[in-house]
Amino acid sequence: MKEQLQYDPGSVFQINEKHGRIGWIGAFVLSTEIRDWGIIGYVHSIIEHEKAGQVWIRLKWDEIDYIGEAVLVLADKETKNGEK
């Protein structure tokens, strides 16, 4: 099991083959919560040019690989419900 203390919210992970759902494999997830069992986070989703949304997911440590830290994290109020 990975040591949860080495990651912070805003860490980016990629979903690996152990997740099992083919549509999710390879997706990049921005973590919002780091837990002892894994992460809670979202995949950024473009709705249209001026709107973005999030697809939320919970993942276990063996289902993800660490990529790095996000450079830009939009505030919740800017992206809630896909609207600015």
MDAnalysis code that builds the backbone (N, CA, C; Angstrom):
import MDAnalysis as mda
import numpy as np

u = mda.Universe.empty(252, n_residues=84, atom_resindex=np.repeat(np.arange(84), 3), trajectory=True)
u.add_TopologyAttr("name", ["N", "CA", "C"] * 84)
u.add_TopologyAttr("resid", np.arange(1, 85))
u.add_TopologyAttr("resname", ["MET", "LYS", "GLU", "GLN", "LEU", "GLN", "TYR", "ASP", "PRO", "GLY", "SER", "VAL", "PHE", "GLN", "ILE", "ASN", "GLU", "LYS", "HIS", "GLY", "ARG", "ILE", "GLY", "TRP", "ILE", "GLY", "ALA", "PHE", "VAL", "LEU", "SER", "THR", "GLU", "ILE", "ARG", "ASP", "TRP", "GLY", "ILE", "ILE", "GLY", "TYR", "VAL", "HIS", "SER", "ILE", "ILE", "GLU", "HIS", "GLU", "LYS", "ALA", "GLY", "GLN", "VAL", "TRP", "ILE", "ARG", "LEU", "LYS", "TRP", "ASP", "GLU", "ILE", "ASP", "TYR", "ILE", "GLY", "GLU", "ALA", "VAL", "LEU", "VAL", "LEU", "ALA", "ASP", "LYS", "GLU", "THR", "LYS", "ASN", "GLY", "GLU", "LYS"])
u.atoms.positions = np.array([
    [0.842, -1.186, 0.000],
    [0.000, 0.000, 0.000],
    [0.884, 1.246, 0.000],
    [0.477, 2.253, -0.754],
    [1.238, 3.487, -0.834],
    [1.047, 4.302, 0.441],
    [2.049, 5.044, 0.799],
    [1.982, 5.879, 1.986],
    [1.199, 7.140, 1.683],
    [0.032, 7.275, 2.287],
    [-0.852, 8.397, 1.989],
    [-0.252, 9.753, 2.335],
    [0.672, 9.800, 3.275],
    [1.207, 11.078, 3.719],
    [2.094, 11.750, 2.680],
    [2.513, 11.017, 1.654],
    [3.368, 11.645, 0.651],
    [2.570, 12.414, -0.391],
    [1.248, 12.353, -0.346],
    [0.402, 13.029, -1.308],
    [-0.485, 14.057, -0.614],
    [-0.848, 15.096, -1.361],
    [-1.744, 16.130, -0.874],
    [-2.906, 16.281, -1.847],
    [-4.034, 16.848, -1.399],
    [-5.065, 17.193, -2.365],
    [-4.438, 18.068, -3.457],
    [-4.797, 17.797, -4.685],
    [-4.170, 18.478, -5.819],
    [-3.173, 17.581, -6.526],
    [-2.857, 16.437, -5.913],
    [-2.005, 15.455, -6.585],
    [-2.788, 14.847, -7.744],
    [-2.083, 14.560, -8.831],
    [-2.714, 13.989, -10.017],
    [-2.308, 12.520, -10.129],
    [-3.291, 11.675, -10.389],
    [-3.074, 10.237, -10.540],
    [-3.661, 9.777, -11.871],
    [-3.134, 8.680, -12.394],
    [-3.693, 8.073, -13.589],
    [-4.268, 6.712, -13.218],
    [-5.468, 6.440, -13.702],
    [-6.127, 5.174, -13.408],
    [-5.477, 4.062, -14.226],
    [-5.099, 2.973, -13.557],
    [-4.430, 1.871, -14.241],
    [-5.382, 0.696, -14.509],
    [-4.845, -0.366, -15.098],
    [-5.632, -1.520, -15.523],
    [-6.323, -2.251, -14.367],
    [-5.804, -2.112, -13.157],
    [-6.398, -2.811, -12.016],
    [-7.787, -2.281, -11.668],
    [-8.125, -1.100, -12.173],
    [-9.465, -0.551, -11.933],
    [-10.527, -1.444, -12.567],
    [-10.244, -1.983, -13.740],
    [-11.150, -2.936, -14.367],
    [-12.182, -2.353, -15.317],
    [-12.548, -1.123, -15.166],
    [-13.524, -0.501, -16.066],
    [-12.769, 0.169, -17.211],
    [-12.861, -0.381, -18.387],
    [-12.029, 0.035, -19.514],
    [-12.177, 1.506, -19.875],
    [-13.366, 2.066, -19.699],
    [-13.576, 3.471, -20.027],
    [-12.819, 4.433, -19.128],
    [-12.449, 3.996, -17.949],
    [-11.722, 4.836, -16.991],
    [-10.210, 4.690, -17.107],
    [-9.740, 3.567, -17.627],
    [-8.302, 3.298, -17.665],
    [-7.584, 4.364, -18.488],
    [-6.551, 4.939, -17.895],
    [-5.770, 5.983, -18.543],
    [-6.206, 7.389, -18.180],
    [-7.377, 7.544, -17.563],
    [-7.862, 8.875, -17.209],
    [-7.007, 9.486, -16.097],
    [-6.833, 10.795, -16.157],
    [-6.120, 11.528, -15.124],
    [-7.120, 12.050, -14.106],
    [-6.821, 11.838, -12.831],
    [-7.721, 12.216, -11.744],
    [-7.023, 13.229, -10.846],
    [-7.703, 14.338, -10.588],
    [-7.211, 15.331, -9.649],
    [-7.775, 14.973, -8.278],
    [-6.906, 14.681, -7.335],
    [-7.371, 14.272, -6.009],
    [-7.864, 15.474, -5.213],
    [-8.950, 15.259, -4.492],
    [-9.464, 16.284, -3.583],
    [-9.355, 15.836, -2.131],
    [-9.298, 14.516, -1.927],
    [-9.125, 13.946, -0.590],
    [-8.185, 12.752, -0.686],
    [-7.257, 12.679, 0.267],
    [-6.334, 11.548, 0.371],
    [-6.767, 10.745, 1.593],
    [-7.031, 9.467, 1.384],
    [-7.481, 8.592, 2.470],
    [-6.510, 7.441, 2.636],
    [-6.628, 6.690, 3.728],
    [-5.728, 5.551, 3.925],
    [-5.980, 4.458, 2.895],
    [-7.177, 4.352, 2.357],
    [-7.527, 3.320, 1.383],
    [-7.322, 3.762, -0.069],
    [-7.179, 5.091, -0.298],
    [-7.023, 5.595, -1.661],
    [-7.351, 7.072, -1.752],
    [-7.997, 7.479, -2.853],
    [-8.297, 8.895, -3.075],
    [-9.750, 9.099, -3.487],
    [-10.196, 10.318, -3.295],
    [-11.426, 10.808, -3.891],
    [-10.991, 11.965, -4.774],
    [-11.517, 12.000, -5.983],
    [-11.134, 13.060, -6.893],
    [-12.034, 13.080, -8.104],
    [-11.615, 13.826, -9.108],
    [-12.439, 13.937, -10.303],
    [-11.604, 14.006, -11.570],
    [-12.263, 13.620, -12.651],
    [-11.718, 13.772, -13.996],
    [-12.347, 15.041, -14.555],
    [-11.533, 15.937, -15.046],
    [-12.019, 17.181, -15.645],
    [-12.760, 16.846, -16.934],
    [-13.919, 17.429, -17.117],
    [-14.745, 17.145, -18.286],
    [-15.148, 18.456, -18.958],
    [-14.874, 18.547, -20.234],
    [-15.251, 19.745, -20.984],
    [-16.685, 19.585, -21.472],
    [-17.545, 20.515, -21.107],
    [-18.938, 20.489, -21.537],
    [-19.077, 21.237, -22.860],
    [-18.528, 22.428, -22.919],
    [-18.411, 23.212, -24.150],
    [-17.309, 24.233, -23.901],
    [-17.042, 25.100, -24.847],
    [-15.900, 26.008, -24.736],
    [-15.869, 26.842, -23.465],
    [-16.996, 27.227, -22.949],
    [-17.036, 28.087, -21.774],
    [-17.549, 27.386, -20.517],
    [-17.733, 26.074, -20.581],
    [-18.226, 25.327, -19.422],
    [-17.413, 24.063, -19.220],
    [-17.110, 23.793, -17.964],
    [-16.410, 22.563, -17.606],
    [-17.167, 21.879, -16.477],
    [-16.954, 20.605, -16.345],
    [-17.575, 19.852, -15.271],
    [-16.591, 18.864, -14.697],
    [-17.050, 18.074, -13.755],
    [-16.216, 17.053, -13.141],
    [-16.979, 15.744, -13.098],
    [-16.249, 14.672, -13.297],
    [-16.796, 13.329, -13.116],
    [-16.077, 12.770, -11.895],
    [-16.811, 12.607, -10.794],
    [-16.224, 12.226, -9.507],
    [-16.022, 10.721, -9.411],
    [-14.962, 10.324, -8.690],
    [-14.644, 8.906, -8.546],
    [-13.852, 8.677, -7.253],
    [-14.002, 7.483, -6.701],
    [-13.189, 7.023, -5.560],
    [-12.330, 5.886, -6.076],
    [-11.061, 5.901, -5.716],
    [-10.133, 4.889, -6.227],
    [-9.247, 4.364, -5.109],
    [-8.965, 3.057, -5.159],
    [-8.046, 2.427, -4.213],
    [-6.612, 2.630, -4.717],
    [-5.659, 2.546, -3.790],
    [-4.262, 2.788, -4.137],
    [-3.762, 1.890, -5.263],
    [-4.191, 0.634, -5.306],
    [-3.667, -0.254, -6.350],
    [-4.283, 0.024, -7.724],
    [-5.275, 0.901, -7.803],
    [-5.929, 1.233, -9.065],
    [-5.364, 2.481, -9.732],
    [-4.384, 3.134, -9.077],
    [-3.870, 4.409, -9.578],
    [-2.352, 4.468, -9.492],
    [-1.799, 5.346, -10.327],
    [-0.371, 5.642, -10.301],
    [-0.205, 7.153, -10.202],
    [0.740, 7.575, -9.372],
    [0.989, 8.997, -9.148],
    [1.639, 9.610, -10.385],
    [1.153, 10.779, -10.813],
    [1.704, 11.505, -11.957],
    [2.485, 12.732, -11.503],
    [1.908, 13.543, -10.623],
    [2.566, 14.765, -10.172],
    [1.564, 15.683, -9.502],
    [1.953, 16.931, -9.363],
    [1.086, 17.928, -8.746],
    [0.451, 18.798, -9.815],
    [-0.824, 19.101, -9.662],
    [-1.522, 19.977, -10.600],
    [-0.963, 21.389, -10.501],
    [-0.768, 22.023, -11.631],
    [-0.293, 23.403, -11.667],
    [-1.458, 24.359, -11.460],
    [-2.618, 23.998, -11.994],
    [-3.797, 24.846, -11.906],
    [-4.957, 24.039, -11.343],
    [-5.526, 24.505, -10.254],
    [-6.704, 23.883, -9.659],
    [-7.744, 24.975, -9.504],
    [-8.826, 24.868, -10.273],
    [-9.877, 25.880, -10.197],
    [-10.615, 25.772, -8.878],
    [-10.986, 26.890, -8.320],
    [-11.761, 26.899, -7.078],
    [-13.110, 26.254, -7.319],
    [-13.641, 25.609, -6.310],
    [-14.921, 24.912, -6.414],
    [-16.027, 25.819, -6.960],
    [-16.050, 27.065, -6.547],
    [-17.106, 27.979, -6.986],
    [-17.011, 28.284, -8.473],
    [-15.829, 28.146, -9.061],
    [-15.671, 28.432, -10.481],
    [-16.150, 27.299, -11.378],
    [-16.203, 26.084, -10.852],
    [-16.542, 24.947, -11.693],
    [-17.792, 24.205, -11.247],
    [-18.383, 24.603, -10.160],
    [-19.555, 23.901, -9.650],
    [-20.670, 23.907, -10.691],
    [-21.227, 22.739, -10.942],
    [-22.294, 22.560, -11.925],
    [-21.884, 22.987, -13.321],
    [-20.582, 22.972, -13.591],
    [-20.109, 23.286, -14.932],
    [-20.231, 24.751, -15.311],
    [-20.394, 25.628, -14.352],
    [-20.558, 27.044, -14.668],
    [-19.556, 27.894, -13.917],
    [-19.202, 29.027, -14.502],
    [-18.327, 29.978, -13.824],
    [-19.131, 30.848, -12.905],
])
